[in-house]
Every structure is written in C-alpha cells, then in structure tokens.
Amino acid sequence: MHSSAVFLIEFGAVILGLGLLGRLAGRFQFSPIPLYLLAGLAFGEGGLLPLGASEEFVAIGAEIGVVLLLLMLGLEYTASDLVSNLKTQYQSGLVDATLNALPGAIMALLLGWGPVAAVVLAGVTWISSSGVIAKVLRDLGRLGNRETPVILSILVLEDLAMAVYLPIVTALLAGVGLAAGSITLAIALGVAGFVLFVAVRFGRHISRFVSSDDPEKLLLVVLGLTLLVAGIAQQLQVSAAVGAFLVGIALSGEVAEGTHNLLSPLRDLFAAVFFVFFGLHTDPASIPPVLLPALALAVVTTCTKIATGYWAARRAGLSAKGRWRAGGTLVARGEFSIVIAGLAVTAGIEPRLGPLATAYVLILVVVGPLTARWTEPLARRLIRPKPAAAPAAESTAESTAETGTETTAETTSETTAAESKHRETQRG
C-alpha cells in the first residue's frame, strides 16, 4: 500500500511538472523538448530529486511513447506519397545522409568509441526533428511557401530511411553476427516493402476494416493493433518503432485523420514521458566532459543541414531566399535523435554517448527555430546580391511568389501608384 502511494505521488508530480513546463514553453513559443530533457536530468541519478518507485512505470511509458511517435508519423503519409518522394527526391536524401551522418560517425571514431557507436551517432546527427520543424513552419506562417514542399520531402525521406536504419542499429546493438544481421535486415526490408505494396493496393480495404464511427472502438482497435505489431517486430529484432511506423502508413483517409485526432493527446503524454526517461538515465555530471564535442558537432551539422536544404531548394529551382530558408529550417534535431541514442543507452555500448546526445539535442532544439528565422536575413546581409536590372513590378511579383505574404490588393495598389506617377510625369 505504501509503495503504491509513493508511486502515485511521484508519477503524479512528474506529469504535473511536465504539464507546467509545456505551458511555459508554449508561452515563449519554443519546443518543450529541452525542458522535458532537463526535467529528466533533475529526477535521475545525480539529479536534484531521484525517482524511486515510479521509474519502472516510466520506462514502460517511454516505450509506448516511441511507438506512438512513429505511429503518428506514419499516419502523416500515405504509401503513394512515400513512393513518389522516393522516386523524385532520392538525390536530396542521399546528399542529406552523406553531409549529416558523416560528422557524427567521424566524431565517434575520433573519440575512440568504435564502429557501432559511430553508426548510432551518425543517426543522431542525421535525422531532423519533424515535430519541431512542423511547429516552426506554422509559427512563422511558411506552410504555403515554395520551399516548404522541399523541406517536407527531405523529412519524408529521412522518416522512410528510419525503416531501414533502425533494424541495422538494433542488430548491431544486439551484437549479432554478420549473417544474423543480414537476415534481420532482409526481414525488415521485406516487411517494409510488403506493407508498402499492401498499403498502395489495399489501403482502402484495410482502413474500411479498421474504421468505426465510435471513437472508443476506433481507438482500441488502432492502439491494440499498433502495440501488437510493434511487439512482434521487436520479437523478430526488427524494431518496434518500424512496426508502428508501417501500421501508420497502412492506414489512410478518414481513419488516419480520426486516429490522429484521438491519439495526439496520448502521443504528447507518452512522448514527454520518453524524454524524461532518457534524461533519467543521463547523469548531469557526465554532460560537461562531452559539452565541447557536442558543441562542435552542433556547429558542423548546423552548417551541413543548411547546405542540404540550400542544395535541395536550388535543385527545385527556387531563388536564393527560398534556398536559405529551407536550409535554416532543417537544423533542429529532437525526438528521433533521442530515440536512436536511447537504443544505445539501453544496450550500454558507450556510457558517454547518452550525455553527448542529450547536450547535442538541447543545443540544436533551441538553435533550430532561430536558424529558421534568421538564416535568410543574415545570408542576405552578408552576401550582397548584384544590383537587379529587373523593373520594380517584376521584383514585387518575385517577392510575392517566394514568401507568399504579400496580398493581391497590395500588389494592385503598388501598380496603380506606379501608373499614376507615370501619367503625372507625362503631364509635366
């Protein structure tokens, strides 16, 4: 009885604290992820108030958080979207992987952590935060901008690459041999390919089978199916996250929309618990020794992400302003970097990897929204363009196409003023 009371008190205090931190982050309009990580550091070993009775429950909640994060990510895309992006934007995905995974791998090798840690840290520095970037695009009013489809295409390719990357990492962390690892990867690729094929051909039938007008029944069926598939995938050493991601892809239409609305609060709750759990397993005293490598990685991968977005936007035919905005928006790292690092922390391959990943994400989840806002103005100020020979009306039209912020009425007013001035000049 006493232990259950302590559990309720501890867990209730954690949830209440997370709610207050989320409100604080919302008031200042930035991502709550760094605050959740700091809360985990405060409640973990070496923190201000270590947890006791509720730590095991927090661990289970963290696993559910990862599953729901990937399920909701899969719901954002249809199988046809993924196939289309893979065909048209694969070059941008390859540039993204090369420029942003290599710094992490090289840093791990320079620190003497070995090849397995290098693969893990490569994933940490590679994957951008879809959640943080989506919020930044909404806050800055850029959802209708011409560079936004380029940004989303890169994020989609990163998410799709997770279906291949996570099984590789899982096999490496499990210490299986080359043959067993190859079998695991072949199974993962086969399952992913089969699910994509079924979703493209029979997605409507699957959604109709799962669909229900009763929100309670829809929630139970989708959540139960997701946890079941995730558990089977983990038993096969494929990765529970990949299983959940594929379930999300298989659902489409009204079912996906209804599921998204029902599960969003649960996703936010358990995702917050996951970040706390990651912080619990990181000793605050272990962060200062890795702060310098984390800062160096943050600087390098900020530049490489900006270069990735610039290159992809240039390939899509956008002007310099759109290219710089695309690059600056992609900088933020967050939930998936922590998911990848969490796998390594659980496996215990390198004790310093968790603190490094925590410091790295804390830096970039704060810097990311700033680069999204200021990269283009700073680049415009530092790299002065040549004087434009185009008329003012054409310049106005180009600016309207790039930012999507000027209205038709404003453009018409400017044109009318120009014509009036021209008539006055003729009369003079």
N, C-alpha and C positions, 0 to 999 in steps of 0.2 A: 504493500500500500504506500509506504513511504517513498520507495523508488519511483512508483508511477506518479506520485505527486511532484517529485523533483523533476521528472521528465516533462510533465505538463508545464511546470513553471519555466524551465529552461527553454523548451521549444517555443512556448508562447512568447517569451521575451525576445527570442531570435526573430520570430515572424513580425512581432510588433516593431522591433528595431528596423527590420528591412522595409516595412511599410513607411516609417518615418523618413528613412534615408531616400526611398523612392520619391516621396513628396518633396524632399529638399532638392533632389536632382531635377525634378520637374519644374520647380520654381526658378532655378537658374538655367533651365533649358540645356542640360547636358546629360549624357548617358549615366545611368545609375551603376553600371558595371564596376567602375573603380571603387565606389563606396561599398558595394557588396564584398569585393575582394578585401578591402580594409577591415570590414566587419569580421570576415573570416580570420584574418590575421589577429584581430583583437581577441577572438574567442578560442583560438587554437593554442597549441603548445608554445610556451614562451610569451603568450599574449597577456592581456590585462586580466581576463576572466575566463580561464579554460572551461570548456563544457565537459560534462561527465556522462550523465545518464542518457542524454538525447543524441549523443554522437553517432550511435549505430543507426538510429532512425534517420538522421541527417544524411548518412551515407546512402541509404536506400532511396531517399528523396532525390539525392543527386543523380543517381542512375536513371530515375524516372524523368528528371529534368533534361538529361541528354537525349533520351528517347523522344520526348515531346518537342524539343528544339528541332530535331531532324525531321520528325513527322510534319510539323508546321512548315518547315522549309520545303518539303516535298509537295505539300498542298499548294504552294505558290506557283508551281509549274505543272504543265501537262507534259505527257511524254512527247507529243509532237513539238512542243516548244524546245525541249532538250535536244531532240534530234536535229531540229532546224538550226539551233545555235551551234551545235557541234559541227555541222556542215559548213556554216558561213563564217564562224568566228574562231575556228580552231587555231588559226595562226596567232591571234591575240592571246589565246590561252597558253600557247607554248611560250610566247615571249614573257607572259606573266609568271609562269612557273620557273623559267630559267633565271630571270632577273631577281626574283624574290625568294626562291627556295635556296639558291646557292649561298647567299650570305649566311643564312642560318647553319647550313651544313659546314661551311668553312669555319665559322666561329666555334662550333662544337669540336671540330678536329684540331683547331689551334689550342683549345683549352684541354685537349687530351682526353676527351670523353668517349671516343670510339665511334665506329660506323653506325651502330644502332641509334645512339643519341644524336648523331648527325642527321639521320633520316627524320627523327622526331622533331628536332629543332628546325629543320628545313620546312616542315609543315607548319610550325608555329609562325614563322616569318612569312610564309607564302599566302595563307588564307586571310582575306579581308573580312571584316565584320559586316555581314548583310544587315543585321538589325540596326547597328549604329548608322550605317550609310543610308538606309531607308529613312531613318528619322531625320538625318541631316538634310536629305533631299526635300523632305516635307517641310522642315523648318525654314529652309532657305527659299522655298517656293520654286524649286527647279524640276519638279516632276514632268513638266511639259517641255523642258529644254531639249535641244537637239542632241546634246551629249549624253543625256540620261539613258537612252537605249544602249549606247556603247558601254556605259558603266554596268548596267544590268546584265548585258551579255557576258561580261567578264565574271561577274558574280555567279551567274548560272553555270559557266564552265568550271569555276572553282568548286561549286557545290557538286557538280557531276563528277569531278575528279576525286571528290571525297569517297565516292563509292568504290574507287579503285585503290586509293591511298590508304584508307583505314584498314582494310584487310591485310595489306602489306605490313603496316605498322603492328597490327595485332599479332601477326605471325612472327615478326622479328622479336617483339617483346616477350612472346611465349617461349622463345628460344628453340623453336622447331628447326629442323634441318632444311636444306635446300629443296629436297624432294617434297617434304611435307608442306613447306611454304608455297611451292609451286602449285601443289594440289589445292591448297586453301585459296590461292589467288584465282586459279582456274574456276573453282566453285563460285567464288564471289562474282567474277566476270560473267560466268554462265547464268547465274541467278539474276544479275542486273540486266543482262541482255534479254533474258526470258521475260522479266517483269515489264521492261520497256515494250517488247513486242506485244505482250498481252494487253498492256495499257493502251497502246495505239489501236489495236484491232478490236478489243472487247471492253474498253474502258467504260463505255456507256452501260453495258450489262452489269459490270461489277458495281458501278455507282448505283444502279437501279436496285441491285440486290441489297446493298448496304443501306439505301435510303429509307428514311422513315419520317413521317410528319410529326411524330412525338420526339421532342428534343432529348428526353431521357433515354429512350431506346436507341436513338442515333449515337448519343454519347457513349453508352455502354458497349454497343457493337464495335464502334470505331476504336475506342480505347482498348477494349479487350483484344481485338484483332491485332492492333499495333503491338501491345505488350507480348502477345503470343508469338508473333513473327519475330520480334526483337529477341525474345528468349531463345527461339530455335536457331536464329542466326548466330547468337553468341555461343550456343552449344556447339555449333559447327565451326567456331573460331572465325566467323566471317565478320563480326562486329554487330552489336545490337543497333548501333546508330544507323548503319547501312540498311538493315532490315526495316527500321522505322521510316527512313527516307524513301524506300521503294514503295512502302504502303501508301505514303502520301502522294507519290507520283501516280499510283494506280487509281486514286480517287479523283474525280473531276466534276465540273458543273456545279449544280446546286448542293450536292453532297459535300464537296470540298468547301464551298462557301459556308454552309451551315456548320460543318465540323470546325472550321476556322473560328467562327464566332463563339462556339461552345467551349473550345479548348484553349482559347487565348488566355483567359484568366488562370487556368491550371498551368499552362506553359510558363507564364510570367512568375507564378509562385514557385514552381519547382526549379526553374532556371535560376532564380535568385538563391534558392537553397543550394544549387550546384556550385555557384560561385563562392558561397560561404564555405561549403565543404572543401573546395580547393584551397581556400585561404587557411582552413583549419589545419591542413597538412603542410603548411609552409611556416617555418619558424621565422618571425620578423627579424631575428638576429642574423639569419642567413642571407638576407637581402643586400645589406651594404657591401659585402665582398664581391657580389656579382653586379652591382649597380653600374660600374663603368662599362663592362661588356654589354649590358642591356642598353645603356645609353648609346654606345657605338652602333649596336645593331639597329636601334631605333632611327638614328640619323641616316645610316646607309639605306635601310629599307624604306624610309620615307622618300628618299631620292629615287629609288628604283620603282616604287609604286607610281610616283608622279611621272616617271619616264614611261612606264607601262601604259598609263591612261593617255598620255600625250601621243604615243605611237599609235595606239588603237584608234583614237579620235582622228588623228591625221589620216590613217588608212581609210576611215569612213568619210573623208572629205570635209571635215569640219575646219573652221578657221582657228587661228591661234588662241582666241579667247576660250572657245569650247574645249580645245585640247588641254589647256592649263586647268580649267575647271574639272575636267574628267580626271586628270591625274591627281589633283589635290583631294578630290572626294574619295578616292580609293585607299587613302593612307590608313584609316582606322583599322585596328585589329581588336578582336574581342572574344566572343563566345567560342568560336571554333578553335582558336589558338589555345584557349584554356582546356577545351575538350581533348585536344591532341596531347597537350602537356599532362593532363590528368591521367591519361593511359600510361604514360611513362612513370609518373609518380607512383601509381598503384603497383606497377611492375618493379619499382625500386632499382632502375638501371643506373641512375645518376642522381645523387641527393641534391646537387646544385641546379639541376635542370628546372625543378619546380620554382624555386626563388627567382631564377633568371626569367622564366616565362611570366611570372607574376609582375616583376618590375617592368618588363618589356610591354606587356599589355596595359599596365597602369599608365605608362608614358604615352603610348600611341592612342589609347582610347580617349585621352584628354587632348592630345595634339591633333588627332584626326579631324574633328569638327573645325578646328582653327585653320588647318591647311585647306579644307574645303571652301572656307570663306575667303581666305586671304592669298592663296597661291596665284590666282589670276591677276588681282590688282598689283601684287608685288612684282610678278613677272612683267607686267605691262610697264611698270615704273623703271625696272632695272634694264629691260630690253626695249629700248625706244624704237618703235617702228619708223620706217621711212615715210615721209610726207605722202599722204594719199592724193592721187590725181583724180579720183572719182568725185562727182558732184555731191553736194550735201544731201540731196534727196536720196541718192543711192546708198550713201553711208548710213542714213537713217534707216533705210529698209534692211540693210545688212545687220544693223544692230538689233532690229526687231526680230529678225529670223534667228539670231544667236540666242538672245536672252528670253524672248517670249514675254517680256514685261511691259513693253510699250503697247498702248491700245490703238485701235484703228482711228478713234476720234482724235488722239494726239497727233498722229501722222497726218491726218486730213487737215488739222489746224495748221501744222507747220507748212504744208504745201500751199494752203490758201494764203498764208502770210507771205510766202516767197513770191507768189503770183502778184499779190497786191503791191509789194515792193518793186517788182519788175515794171508794173504799169506806172507807178509814180516816177520811176526813173525815165521811162519813155516820155511822160508828160513834161518832165524837167528838161 
